[in-house]
Every structure is written in C-alpha cells, then in structure tokens.
C-alpha cells in the first residue's frame, strides 16, 4: 500500500471514530439527495481531536452536508431539504447544515463580500474551502454494501496531519482565511498558519 493510500485509510478510520459522522454517513442515503457528501469540519476536526488526545467530538461546532441539485436553485427548495435533514438527525445532539452547492454563487458575495463563480458539482465545492488541508469529504458507500465511504481530498492529506493552514489559491479571500485559521488555532493551538507563505 502506498503512503497516500495508507493515509487515506487512516483518515476514513479516524473520521468514523466520531459516532456522529458514522451515523450521518449511514443515514444520508435515505435522503435521496444527488451528489451528497459529508464534508469539512466534522471530518478534519475529528482527526485533529484524536491527534490532540481529545474526544473525537470535542470542539466541533456543526456538521456540514453538501449536495448538488441544479434543477431547483431556490432558497425554498434548500430550506425544504434542511427541514428533512433536521428531522432525520433529530435524535443526535448536533447541528447538521445542508447546502446545495449549485446555488452557492447566488448568496456567497452577499454574505462574505467576494464574488464566487458557479460550482459544477459538490466536489467542486469541497475544492474551494479557504484552507487546502480542510478540503475533505466523505460519500456514503453504496447502499446495502460493506464498502467504506468514498474519500475526496483534492489536495491530499499530508498538510492536514501536519496541521499546516495556508490560503487556498482556489478561494483567495485572505481576510476570511485569517479569521478561519485563527478560529482553528484557538481550539487546536499546535496548528501552524502560513499566510502569504510566511509562518504566523
């Protein structure tokens, strides 16, 4: 097994040590959403918790679900999905947020102050997180199979395990990066921040 494959297996195994991640991935197929993924903080922060000796669920503010449905870009349609998601996971003591990646460009600039080109898939959305090492997603294995979740980590996992935070050229919004990185390091002080190539 190559080093990259071994690291991928380790990541999936560690992400699933968070019981909420495991429950989300088990139930996501019931929603019938197109191109659906469990993404971002709930995954990489579980790994950082384990590296820090914390409980897998510590310091995780919410759990994010991405899907891609270009057939209806309305806010009402996304809210209807959110209502279903909230109901499906109502027994879990967590907040789960579902976002249709087909419509991010419609609201991103209004919320964050930067233009945002339309996405073509949920994976495309994962690629644009502010910090490259946090660009990770897990997709449930085929229904009724014992296959592990599919991992998407477009920039690899080395920087995630090294705790290296740097701006993502695919989403070069430096003030947003700096705020995000500072929030991460407040919770996991061993993380290293490189803004503009310089350690912070």
C-alpha positions as CSV (number, residue, x, y, z in Angstrom):
1,X,0.0,0.0,0.0
2,X,1.4,3.4,-0.9
3,X,1.8,6.1,1.7
4,X,-1.1,8.1,0.2
5,X,-3.4,5.1,0.3
6,X,-2.4,4.3,3.9
7,X,-3.1,7.9,4.9
8,X,-6.5,7.8,3.2
9,X,-7.4,4.6,5.1
10,X,-6.2,6.2,8.3
11,X,-8.3,9.3,7.7
12,X,-11.5,7.4,7.0
13,X,-11.0,5.2,10.0
14,X,-10.4,8.1,12.3
15,X,-13.3,10.2,10.9
16,X,-15.6,7.3,11.7
17,X,-14.4,7.2,15.4
18,X,-16.7,10.2,15.8
19,X,-20.1,8.4,16.2
20,X,-22.0,11.3,14.8
21,X,-20.0,11.1,11.5
22,X,-20.7,7.4,11.4
23,X,-24.5,8.0,11.9
24,X,-24.6,10.7,9.3
25,X,-22.9,8.6,6.7
26,X,-25.2,5.6,7.5
27,X,-28.4,7.7,7.0
28,X,-27.5,10.1,4.3
29,X,-28.7,7.7,1.5
30,X,-32.2,7.9,3.0
31,X,-32.5,11.5,1.9
32,X,-32.1,10.6,-1.8
33,X,-30.1,13.8,-2.5
34,X,-27.9,14.0,-5.6
35,X,-24.1,14.1,-5.3
36,X,-24.3,14.1,-1.4
37,X,-21.2,14.4,0.8
38,X,-20.4,14.8,4.5
39,X,-17.7,17.5,4.4
40,X,-15.2,19.7,6.2
41,X,-15.0,20.4,9.9
42,X,-16.7,17.3,11.3
43,X,-14.1,15.2,9.5
44,X,-10.8,17.0,9.8
45,X,-11.6,18.3,13.3
46,X,-12.2,14.8,14.5
47,X,-8.7,13.9,13.2
48,X,-7.2,16.9,15.0
49,X,-9.0,16.0,18.2
50,X,-7.6,12.5,18.1
51,X,-4.1,13.9,17.5
52,X,-4.5,16.2,20.4
53,X,-5.8,13.5,22.8
54,X,-9.3,14.9,22.9
55,X,-12.6,13.1,22.5
56,X,-13.5,12.7,18.8
57,X,-16.5,15.0,19.1
58,X,-14.8,17.8,21.0
59,X,-14.8,21.4,19.7
60,X,-16.9,20.6,16.6
61,X,-19.5,23.3,16.1
62,X,-21.6,21.8,13.4
63,X,-21.8,19.0,10.8
64,X,-22.0,20.0,7.1
65,X,-23.7,18.2,4.2
66,X,-23.1,19.2,0.6
67,X,-25.3,18.1,-2.3
68,X,-25.6,19.4,-5.9
69,X,-29.1,19.9,-7.4
70,X,-29.2,22.3,-10.3
71,X,-32.8,21.5,-11.0
72,X,-34.1,24.0,-8.4
73,X,-31.9,26.9,-7.2
74,X,-34.5,28.4,-4.9
75,X,-33.9,29.1,-1.3
76,X,-37.2,27.4,-0.6
77,X,-36.0,24.1,-2.1
78,X,-32.8,24.2,0.0
79,X,-34.8,25.0,3.1
80,X,-37.1,22.0,2.4
81,X,-34.0,19.8,2.3
82,X,-32.7,21.3,5.5
83,X,-36.1,20.5,7.2
84,X,-35.8,16.9,6.1
85,X,-32.1,16.7,7.2
86,X,-33.0,18.2,10.6
87,X,-35.8,15.6,11.1
88,X,-33.6,12.7,10.0
89,X,-30.9,13.5,12.6
90,X,-33.1,15.0,15.3
91,X,-32.0,12.3,17.8
92,X,-28.4,13.3,17.6
93,X,-27.1,16.2,19.8
94,X,-25.6,18.1,16.9
95,X,-26.4,20.8,14.4
96,X,-26.4,19.5,10.8
97,X,-26.4,22.0,7.9
98,X,-27.2,21.0,4.3
99,X,-26.1,23.3,1.4
100,X,-27.0,22.9,-2.2
101,X,-23.6,23.6,-4.0
102,X,-25.5,24.5,-7.2
103,X,-26.6,27.8,-5.6
104,X,-23.7,29.0,-3.6
105,X,-22.8,31.6,-6.1
106,X,-26.2,33.2,-5.6
107,X,-25.5,34.2,-2.0
108,X,-21.8,34.0,-1.3
109,X,-20.9,37.6,-2.2
110,X,-23.8,39.0,-0.2
111,X,-22.6,37.1,2.9
112,X,-18.9,37.2,2.5
113,X,-18.1,40.2,0.3
114,X,-16.3,38.3,-2.5
115,X,-17.6,37.1,-5.9
116,X,-17.9,33.3,-6.3
117,X,-18.0,31.5,-9.6
118,X,-20.8,28.9,-10.0
119,X,-19.8,25.4,-9.0
120,X,-20.3,22.3,-11.2
121,X,-20.5,19.6,-8.5
122,X,-20.4,19.1,-4.8
123,X,-16.7,18.0,-5.2
124,X,-16.1,21.4,-6.8
125,X,-17.4,23.0,-3.6
126,X,-15.1,20.9,-1.5
127,X,-12.1,22.1,-3.6
128,X,-12.9,25.7,-2.6
129,X,-12.7,25.7,1.1
130,X,-10.5,28.5,2.4
131,X,-7.8,26.2,3.7
132,X,-6.5,23.4,1.4
133,X,-5.9,20.8,4.1
134,X,-9.6,21.1,5.1
135,X,-10.8,20.2,1.7
136,X,-12.1,16.8,2.5
137,X,-15.4,15.0,2.0
138,X,-16.8,11.5,2.6
139,X,-19.6,10.0,0.5
140,X,-21.5,7.0,1.8
141,X,-20.7,3.7,0.3
142,X,-23.2,2.0,-2.0
143,X,-26.5,1.2,-0.1
144,X,-26.5,-2.3,1.3
145,X,-22.8,-2.8,0.8
146,X,-20.0,-3.1,3.3
147,X,-17.8,-0.8,1.3
148,X,-16.2,2.1,3.2
149,X,-17.1,5.7,2.4
150,X,-15.5,7.3,-0.6
151,X,-12.9,9.9,0.3
152,X,-12.4,13.1,-1.7
153,X,-9.3,15.0,-0.7
154,X,-8.2,17.0,-3.8
155,X,-5.1,18.4,-2.1
156,X,-4.0,15.3,-0.3
157,X,-3.8,14.7,3.5
158,X,-0.2,15.5,4.4
159,X,-0.9,19.1,5.4
160,X,-4.0,18.0,7.4
161,X,-1.9,15.7,9.5
162,X,0.9,18.2,9.8
163,X,-1.5,20.8,11.0
164,X,-0.5,23.3,8.2
165,X,-3.0,26.0,7.5
166,X,-2.4,28.1,4.4
167,X,-4.6,30.1,2.0
168,X,-6.3,28.2,-0.9
169,X,-5.5,29.7,-4.3
170,X,-8.9,28.4,-5.5
171,X,-10.6,30.7,-2.9
172,X,-8.1,33.5,-2.3
173,X,-10.1,35.6,0.2
174,X,-7.3,36.3,2.7
175,X,-9.3,38.1,5.5
176,X,-11.7,35.2,5.6
177,X,-8.8,32.7,5.7
178,X,-7.2,34.6,8.5
179,X,-10.3,34.5,10.6
180,X,-10.9,30.9,9.9
181,X,-7.3,29.9,10.7
182,X,-7.3,31.8,13.9
183,X,-10.5,30.1,15.0
184,X,-8.9,26.7,14.3
185,X,-5.8,27.5,16.2
186,X,-7.7,28.8,19.2
187,X,-9.2,25.3,19.5
188,X,-6.0,23.3,18.4
189,X,-3.0,25.5,19.4
190,X,-0.4,23.2,17.7
191,X,-1.7,24.2,14.2
192,X,0.7,26.3,12.1
193,X,-0.6,29.2,10.0
194,X,1.2,30.3,6.8
195,X,-0.4,33.4,5.2
196,X,1.3,34.6,2.1
197,X,4.0,31.9,2.5
198,X,5.1,33.3,5.9
199,X,4.5,31.5,9.2
200,X,2.2,33.3,11.6
